[in-house]
Amino acid sequence: MNFELSEEQVEFRQLMRDFASRSISPVARESELAGRYPTEIVDEMKTIGLFGMLVPAEYGGIGIDAVSYSIVFEEISRAWMGVAGILGSHSLATLMLARSGTEEQRRRWLPDLASGRRRSGIALTEPSAGSDLQGITTSARKAGDHYLVNGAKTWITNARHADPLPVLVKTDPKAQPPHKGMTILMIEQGTPGFAIGKDLDKLGYKGPETSEVFLDDCRVPAENVLGGVEGRGLQQALAALEFGRVNIAGRAVGVAQASLDKAIAYSVERRAFGRRIAEFQAIQLKLADMATEIQAARLLTWWASSVLDSGRRADLETGMAKLFASEVCIKASLECMRIHGGYGYSTDFEIERYYRDAPLMAIGEGTNEILRTIIARQLLKDAETPRD
Protein backbone atom coordinates (compact mmCIF):
# COMPACT_ATOMS: atom_id res chain seq x y z
CA MET A 1 0.00 0.00 0.00
CA ASN A 2 1.19 3.50 -0.80
CA PHE A 3 -0.33 6.30 1.22
CA GLU A 4 1.61 9.04 -0.58
CA LEU A 5 0.61 11.09 -3.60
CA SER A 6 2.54 10.64 -6.82
CA GLU A 7 4.95 13.36 -7.90
CA GLU A 8 2.41 14.58 -10.46
CA GLN A 9 -0.35 14.69 -7.85
CA VAL A 10 1.86 16.65 -5.44
CA GLU A 11 2.58 19.21 -8.17
CA PHE A 12 -1.09 19.39 -9.06
CA ARG A 13 -2.02 19.94 -5.40
CA GLN A 14 0.46 22.80 -5.18
CA LEU A 15 -1.03 24.34 -8.33
CA MET A 16 -4.50 24.19 -6.78
CA ARG A 17 -3.21 25.52 -3.46
CA ASP A 18 -1.50 28.47 -5.16
CA PHE A 19 -4.64 29.25 -7.16
CA ALA A 20 -6.84 29.17 -4.08
CA SER A 21 -4.41 31.28 -2.05
CA ARG A 22 -3.98 33.86 -4.82
CA SER A 23 -7.46 34.17 -6.28
CA ILE A 24 -10.00 32.87 -3.75
CA SER A 25 -8.86 33.45 -0.17
CA PRO A 26 -8.42 37.25 -0.46
CA VAL A 27 -12.01 37.80 -1.65
CA ALA A 28 -13.90 34.91 -0.03
CA ARG A 29 -15.19 36.53 3.16
CA GLU A 30 -16.29 39.80 1.58
CA SER A 31 -17.87 38.15 -1.47
CA GLU A 32 -19.67 35.53 0.60
CA LEU A 33 -21.16 38.05 3.01
CA ALA A 34 -22.20 40.32 0.14
CA GLY A 35 -23.83 37.46 -1.76
CA ARG A 36 -21.71 38.31 -4.80
CA TYR A 37 -21.31 35.72 -7.53
CA PRO A 38 -17.59 34.86 -7.98
CA THR A 39 -17.40 35.68 -11.70
CA GLU A 40 -13.67 36.43 -11.72
CA ILE A 41 -12.87 33.17 -9.95
CA VAL A 42 -15.03 31.24 -12.42
CA ASP A 43 -13.20 32.86 -15.32
CA GLU A 44 -9.85 31.76 -13.92
CA MET A 45 -11.14 28.23 -13.33
CA LYS A 46 -12.04 28.15 -17.02
CA THR A 47 -8.52 29.21 -17.95
CA ILE A 48 -6.83 26.46 -15.95
CA GLY A 49 -9.18 23.77 -17.25
CA LEU A 50 -11.13 22.90 -14.12
CA PHE A 51 -14.46 22.69 -15.92
CA GLY A 52 -13.02 19.81 -17.95
CA MET A 53 -11.66 17.78 -15.03
CA LEU A 54 -13.71 14.69 -15.87
CA VAL A 55 -13.88 15.25 -19.63
CA PRO A 56 -11.61 13.03 -21.78
CA ALA A 57 -8.84 14.80 -23.68
CA GLU A 58 -10.40 13.94 -27.03
CA TYR A 59 -13.31 16.23 -26.16
CA GLY A 60 -11.16 19.06 -24.83
CA GLY A 61 -10.89 18.10 -21.18
CA ILE A 62 -7.97 17.24 -18.92
CA GLY A 63 -9.38 13.92 -17.65
CA ILE A 64 -7.73 13.85 -14.23
CA ASP A 65 -7.76 10.86 -11.88
CA ALA A 66 -10.22 10.64 -9.00
CA VAL A 67 -7.59 11.30 -6.31
CA SER A 68 -6.58 14.54 -8.04
CA TYR A 69 -10.27 15.34 -8.41
CA SER A 70 -10.73 15.11 -4.64
CA ILE A 71 -7.66 17.30 -4.14
CA VAL A 72 -9.23 20.06 -6.25
CA PHE A 73 -12.23 20.18 -3.94
CA GLU A 74 -10.12 20.05 -0.79
CA GLU A 75 -7.85 22.92 -1.79
CA ILE A 76 -10.61 25.17 -3.13
CA SER A 77 -12.86 24.48 -0.13
CA ARG A 78 -10.02 25.32 2.19
CA ALA A 79 -10.38 28.83 0.78
CA TRP A 80 -14.14 28.99 0.04
CA MET A 81 -16.36 25.92 -0.13
CA GLY A 82 -19.07 27.70 -2.12
CA VAL A 83 -16.78 28.08 -5.14
CA ALA A 84 -16.14 24.34 -5.13
CA GLY A 85 -19.89 23.82 -5.55
CA ILE A 86 -19.78 25.52 -8.94
CA LEU A 87 -17.42 22.80 -10.13
CA GLY A 88 -19.11 19.93 -8.30
CA SER A 89 -22.43 19.54 -10.05
CA HIS A 90 -20.93 20.65 -13.38
CA SER A 91 -18.37 17.85 -13.17
CA LEU A 92 -21.07 15.26 -12.48
CA ALA A 93 -22.94 16.36 -15.59
CA THR A 94 -19.81 16.06 -17.74
CA LEU A 95 -19.07 12.65 -16.25
CA MET A 96 -22.54 11.39 -17.13
CA LEU A 97 -22.15 12.67 -20.67
CA ALA A 98 -18.68 11.19 -21.06
CA ARG A 99 -19.74 7.80 -19.71
CA SER A 100 -23.31 7.45 -20.93
CA GLY A 101 -23.87 9.94 -23.74
CA THR A 102 -24.05 8.98 -27.38
CA GLU A 103 -21.11 9.97 -29.53
CA GLU A 104 -23.21 12.74 -31.07
CA GLN A 105 -24.11 14.05 -27.59
CA ARG A 106 -20.48 14.00 -26.47
CA ARG A 107 -19.30 15.94 -29.51
CA ARG A 108 -22.23 18.33 -29.28
CA TRP A 109 -21.78 19.37 -25.64
CA LEU A 110 -18.54 18.18 -24.04
CA PRO A 111 -16.03 20.54 -25.75
CA ASP A 112 -17.94 23.64 -24.63
CA LEU A 113 -18.54 22.18 -21.17
CA ALA A 114 -14.84 21.36 -20.82
CA SER A 115 -13.81 24.92 -21.65
CA GLY A 116 -16.46 26.50 -19.44
CA ARG A 117 -18.14 28.22 -22.37
CA ARG A 118 -21.11 26.17 -21.24
CA ARG A 119 -21.77 25.06 -17.69
CA SER A 120 -24.04 22.46 -16.22
CA GLY A 121 -25.51 20.96 -13.07
CA ILE A 122 -27.69 17.99 -12.25
CA ALA A 123 -31.42 18.13 -11.50
CA LEU A 124 -32.48 15.17 -9.38
CA THR A 125 -34.11 16.48 -6.18
CA GLU A 126 -37.78 17.46 -6.07
CA PRO A 127 -39.87 19.21 -3.40
CA SER A 128 -41.19 15.81 -2.27
CA ALA A 129 -38.29 13.54 -3.28
CA GLY A 130 -34.69 13.91 -2.16
CA SER A 131 -32.90 10.79 -0.99
CA ASP A 132 -35.71 8.64 -2.44
CA LEU A 133 -35.04 9.33 -6.12
CA GLN A 134 -37.43 6.59 -7.22
CA GLY A 135 -40.16 8.73 -5.68
CA ILE A 136 -39.80 11.60 -8.15
CA THR A 137 -42.94 12.70 -9.99
CA THR A 138 -41.53 14.78 -12.86
CA SER A 139 -42.81 13.04 -15.99
CA ALA A 140 -41.88 13.04 -19.67
CA ARG A 141 -44.48 11.89 -22.19
CA LYS A 142 -43.37 10.99 -25.72
CA ALA A 143 -45.11 13.10 -28.39
CA GLY A 144 -43.69 12.37 -31.81
CA ASP A 145 -40.04 13.38 -31.93
CA HIS A 146 -40.28 15.27 -28.61
CA TYR A 147 -41.04 14.69 -24.96
CA LEU A 148 -43.45 16.87 -23.02
CA VAL A 149 -41.94 17.28 -19.55
CA ASN A 150 -43.93 18.39 -16.51
CA GLY A 151 -42.79 18.75 -12.92
CA ALA A 152 -40.45 20.66 -10.65
CA LYS A 153 -36.94 20.31 -9.26
CA THR A 154 -35.41 22.09 -6.30
CA TRP A 155 -32.03 22.72 -4.65
CA ILE A 156 -30.39 22.77 -8.07
CA THR A 157 -26.86 24.21 -8.05
CA ASN A 158 -25.84 26.12 -11.20
CA ALA A 159 -29.43 26.13 -12.46
CA ARG A 160 -29.20 29.63 -13.94
CA HIS A 161 -26.00 28.81 -15.79
CA ALA A 162 -26.67 25.18 -16.75
CA ASP A 163 -26.91 24.60 -20.50
CA PRO A 164 -27.74 21.77 -20.92
CA LEU A 165 -29.12 20.61 -17.57
CA PRO A 166 -29.46 16.83 -17.02
CA VAL A 167 -32.95 16.29 -15.56
CA LEU A 168 -34.12 12.99 -14.07
CA VAL A 169 -37.68 12.21 -15.18
CA LYS A 170 -40.10 9.31 -15.37
CA THR A 171 -40.76 8.28 -18.95
CA ASP A 172 -42.84 5.32 -17.69
CA PRO A 173 -44.48 6.22 -14.34
CA LYS A 174 -46.05 2.75 -14.10
CA ALA A 175 -42.81 0.78 -14.49
CA GLN A 176 -42.00 -1.82 -11.83
CA PRO A 177 -39.53 -1.52 -10.29
CA PRO A 178 -39.76 2.27 -10.72
CA HIS A 179 -36.14 2.75 -11.80
CA LYS A 180 -36.87 0.95 -15.08
CA GLY A 181 -39.08 3.87 -16.08
CA MET A 182 -36.58 6.63 -15.24
CA THR A 183 -34.60 8.57 -17.83
CA ILE A 184 -32.26 11.56 -17.93
CA LEU A 185 -33.10 14.29 -20.44
CA MET A 186 -30.55 16.95 -21.38
CA ILE A 187 -32.59 20.17 -21.35
CA GLU A 188 -31.08 23.28 -22.90
CA GLN A 189 -31.57 26.88 -21.79
CA GLY A 190 -34.31 28.61 -23.78
CA THR A 191 -36.35 25.44 -24.27
CA PRO A 192 -40.06 26.40 -24.21
CA GLY A 193 -41.64 25.42 -20.90
CA PHE A 194 -38.32 25.42 -19.02
CA ALA A 195 -38.12 28.08 -16.29
CA ILE A 196 -35.81 28.86 -13.37
CA GLY A 197 -37.61 29.89 -10.19
CA LYS A 198 -36.27 31.74 -7.20
CA ASP A 199 -32.84 31.29 -5.70
CA LEU A 200 -33.16 29.61 -2.33
CA ASP A 201 -31.72 31.32 0.75
CA LYS A 202 -29.24 29.14 2.60
CA LEU A 203 -27.42 29.10 5.93
CA GLY A 204 -24.10 28.60 4.15
CA TYR A 205 -22.85 27.34 0.77
CA LYS A 206 -23.05 30.82 -0.67
CA GLY A 207 -21.47 31.71 -3.99
CA PRO A 208 -23.25 29.42 -6.46
CA GLU A 209 -26.97 29.86 -6.92
CA THR A 210 -29.25 27.08 -5.68
CA SER A 211 -32.57 27.36 -7.44
CA GLU A 212 -35.95 25.93 -8.26
CA VAL A 213 -36.62 24.59 -11.76
CA PHE A 214 -40.09 24.37 -13.29
CA LEU A 215 -41.11 22.32 -16.32
CA ASP A 216 -44.49 23.05 -17.88
CA ASP A 217 -45.11 21.07 -21.09
CA CYS A 218 -41.40 21.57 -21.73
CA ARG A 219 -40.67 20.31 -25.26
CA VAL A 220 -37.44 18.34 -25.27
CA PRO A 221 -36.18 16.66 -28.46
CA ALA A 222 -36.02 12.87 -28.26
CA GLU A 223 -32.38 13.09 -29.32
CA ASN A 224 -31.66 14.65 -25.90
CA VAL A 225 -32.28 11.38 -24.02
CA LEU A 226 -28.93 10.70 -22.35
CA GLY A 227 -27.46 7.68 -24.10
CA GLY A 228 -30.36 7.55 -26.53
CA VAL A 229 -32.25 4.87 -24.58
CA GLU A 230 -35.03 5.29 -22.00
CA GLY A 231 -35.00 3.59 -18.62
CA ARG A 232 -31.34 4.00 -17.66
CA GLY A 233 -31.56 7.36 -15.89
CA LEU A 234 -31.34 6.23 -12.28
CA GLN A 235 -28.32 4.04 -12.91
CA GLN A 236 -26.61 6.88 -14.77
CA ALA A 237 -27.29 9.29 -11.91
CA LEU A 238 -26.20 6.91 -9.14
CA ALA A 239 -22.94 6.09 -10.91
CA ALA A 240 -22.17 9.82 -11.10
CA LEU A 241 -23.03 10.28 -7.43
CA GLU A 242 -20.13 7.99 -6.47
CA PHE A 243 -17.85 10.73 -7.81
CA GLY A 244 -20.14 13.27 -6.17
CA ARG A 245 -19.44 11.73 -2.77
CA VAL A 246 -15.70 12.01 -3.37
CA ASN A 247 -16.04 15.70 -4.16
CA ILE A 248 -18.19 16.24 -1.05
CA ALA A 249 -15.63 14.37 1.05
CA GLY A 250 -12.87 16.51 -0.43
CA ARG A 251 -14.82 19.66 0.37
CA ALA A 252 -15.35 18.47 3.93
CA VAL A 253 -11.64 17.81 4.39
CA GLY A 254 -10.87 21.27 2.99
CA VAL A 255 -13.21 23.09 5.39
CA ALA A 256 -11.98 20.97 8.30
CA GLN A 257 -8.35 21.71 7.42
CA ALA A 258 -9.09 25.43 7.19
CA SER A 259 -10.68 25.21 10.65
CA LEU A 260 -7.57 23.52 12.03
CA ASP A 261 -5.25 26.04 10.36
CA LYS A 262 -7.12 28.95 11.92
CA ALA A 263 -7.33 27.23 15.30
CA ILE A 264 -3.57 26.62 15.44
CA ALA A 265 -2.71 30.16 14.33
CA TYR A 266 -5.06 31.71 16.87
CA SER A 267 -3.98 29.48 19.75
CA VAL A 268 -0.36 30.50 19.22
CA GLU A 269 -1.26 34.20 19.06
CA ARG A 270 -3.92 34.48 21.77
CA ARG A 271 -2.80 34.90 25.37
CA ALA A 272 -4.76 34.26 28.55
CA PHE A 273 -3.58 34.27 32.17
CA GLY A 274 -0.15 35.32 30.96
CA ARG A 275 0.33 32.37 28.61
CA ARG A 276 -0.40 31.47 25.02
CA ILE A 277 -3.59 29.42 24.99
CA ALA A 278 -1.71 26.84 22.87
CA GLU A 279 0.15 25.95 26.09
CA PHE A 280 -3.07 24.86 27.83
CA GLN A 281 -3.69 21.14 27.69
CA ALA A 282 -7.40 21.66 26.95
CA ILE A 283 -6.50 23.41 23.69
CA GLN A 284 -3.78 20.91 22.82
CA LEU A 285 -6.22 18.02 23.14
CA LYS A 286 -8.63 19.70 20.75
CA LEU A 287 -5.88 20.39 18.20
CA ALA A 288 -4.56 16.84 18.40
CA ASP A 289 -8.00 15.29 17.86
CA MET A 290 -8.77 17.66 14.98
CA ALA A 291 -5.48 16.95 13.18
CA THR A 292 -5.77 13.17 13.62
CA GLU A 293 -9.38 12.99 12.44
CA ILE A 294 -8.76 15.28 9.46
CA GLN A 295 -5.83 13.19 8.27
CA ALA A 296 -7.93 10.04 8.65
CA ALA A 297 -10.70 11.65 6.59
CA ARG A 298 -8.20 12.69 3.93
CA LEU A 299 -6.72 9.21 3.62
CA LEU A 300 -10.20 7.67 3.54
CA THR A 301 -11.10 10.04 0.71
CA TRP A 302 -7.97 9.15 -1.25
CA TRP A 303 -8.67 5.45 -0.68
CA ALA A 304 -12.22 5.79 -2.00
CA SER A 305 -10.92 7.80 -4.95
CA SER A 306 -8.33 5.15 -5.77
CA VAL A 307 -11.09 2.54 -5.87
CA LEU A 308 -12.93 4.70 -8.40
CA ASP A 309 -9.72 4.95 -10.43
CA SER A 310 -9.47 1.16 -10.46
CA GLY A 311 -12.84 0.96 -12.22
CA ARG A 312 -14.46 -1.01 -9.41
CA ARG A 313 -17.85 -0.26 -7.95
CA ALA A 314 -17.21 2.09 -5.03
CA ASP A 315 -20.52 2.86 -3.34
CA LEU A 316 -19.24 1.39 -0.06
CA GLU A 317 -15.91 3.23 -0.11
CA THR A 318 -17.24 6.58 -1.30
CA GLY A 319 -20.10 6.33 1.18
CA MET A 320 -17.65 5.77 4.03
CA ALA A 321 -15.43 8.64 2.92
CA LYS A 322 -18.25 11.12 2.57
CA LEU A 323 -19.88 10.04 5.84
CA PHE A 324 -16.72 10.23 7.93
CA ALA A 325 -15.24 13.36 6.37
CA SER A 326 -18.46 15.33 6.71
CA GLU A 327 -18.86 14.44 10.39
CA VAL A 328 -15.21 15.37 11.01
CA CYS A 329 -15.83 18.68 9.24
CA ILE A 330 -18.81 19.57 11.43
CA LYS A 331 -16.83 18.75 14.57
CA ALA A 332 -13.71 20.62 13.45
CA SER A 333 -15.61 23.78 12.54
CA LEU A 334 -17.27 23.83 15.96
CA GLU A 335 -14.02 23.19 17.82
CA CYS A 336 -12.39 25.99 15.85
CA MET A 337 -15.17 28.34 16.91
CA ARG A 338 -14.79 27.27 20.54
CA ILE A 339 -11.04 27.91 20.47
CA HIS A 340 -11.66 31.38 19.06
CA GLY A 341 -14.34 32.16 21.63
CA GLY A 342 -16.34 35.29 20.80
CA TYR A 343 -14.20 36.07 17.78
CA GLY A 344 -15.26 32.80 16.21
CA TYR A 345 -18.86 33.98 16.33
CA SER A 346 -18.12 37.26 14.54
CA THR A 347 -18.56 37.82 10.81
CA ASP A 348 -15.31 39.79 10.93
CA PHE A 349 -13.58 36.41 10.88
CA GLU A 350 -14.01 33.39 8.63
CA ILE A 351 -14.64 30.90 11.42
CA GLU A 352 -18.41 31.36 11.39
CA ARG A 353 -18.44 30.64 7.63
CA TYR A 354 -16.80 27.27 8.19
CA TYR A 355 -19.45 26.53 10.80
CA ARG A 356 -22.26 27.49 8.40
CA ASP A 357 -20.77 25.60 5.45
CA ALA A 358 -20.03 22.36 7.30
CA PRO A 359 -23.59 20.94 7.61
CA LEU A 360 -24.07 20.85 3.83
CA MET A 361 -21.54 18.03 3.56
CA ALA A 362 -23.68 15.86 5.83
CA ILE A 363 -26.70 16.47 3.57
CA GLY A 364 -25.40 16.71 -0.01
CA GLU A 365 -25.04 13.67 -2.31
CA GLY A 366 -27.15 11.56 0.03
CA THR A 367 -27.72 12.31 3.69
CA ASN A 368 -25.40 10.64 6.16
CA GLU A 369 -28.35 8.69 7.54
CA ILE A 370 -29.05 7.22 4.10
CA LEU A 371 -25.35 6.52 3.55
CA ARG A 372 -25.18 4.57 6.80
CA THR A 373 -27.92 2.26 5.53
CA ILE A 374 -26.13 1.88 2.17
CA ILE A 375 -22.87 1.00 3.92
CA ALA A 376 -24.63 -1.47 6.21
CA ARG A 377 -26.46 -3.16 3.32
CA GLN A 378 -23.18 -3.58 1.42
CA LEU A 379 -21.46 -5.01 4.49
CA LEU A 380 -24.25 -7.55 4.97
CA LYS A 381 -24.20 -8.43 1.30
CA ASP A 382 -20.44 -8.90 1.39
CA ALA A 383 -20.82 -11.21 4.37
CA GLU A 384 -22.93 -13.50 2.21
CA THR A 385 -21.14 -13.04 -1.12
CA PRO A 386 -17.58 -11.66 -0.97
CA ARG A 387 -16.86 -8.90 -3.51
CA ASP A 388 -14.26 -9.44 -6.23
FENRAKA-V413258 format. One record per run of one state. SS is the DSSP state (h for helix, s for strand, l for the rest). FROM is the first residue (numbers start at 1). TO is the last residue. If there is no record, write none. Layout:
SS/FROM/TO, SS/FROM/TO
This chain:
l/1/6, h/7/34, l/35/38, h/39/47, l/48/49, h/50/52, l/53/56, h/57/59, l/60/65, h/66/100, l/101/102, h/103/115, l/116/118, s/119/119, l/120/121, s/122/123, l/124/125, s/126/126, l/127/128, s/129/129, l/130/132, h/133/135, l/136/138, s/139/143, l/144/145, s/146/157, l/158/161, s/162/162, l/163/164, s/165/170, l/171/177, h/178/181, s/182/187, l/188/193, s/194/199, l/200/209, s/210/221, h/222/224, s/225/225, h/226/228, l/229/232, h/233/269, l/270/270, s/271/272, l/273/274, s/275/276, h/277/279, l/280/280, h/281/310, l/311/314, h/315/345, l/346/350, h/351/363, l/364/367, h/368/384, l/385/388
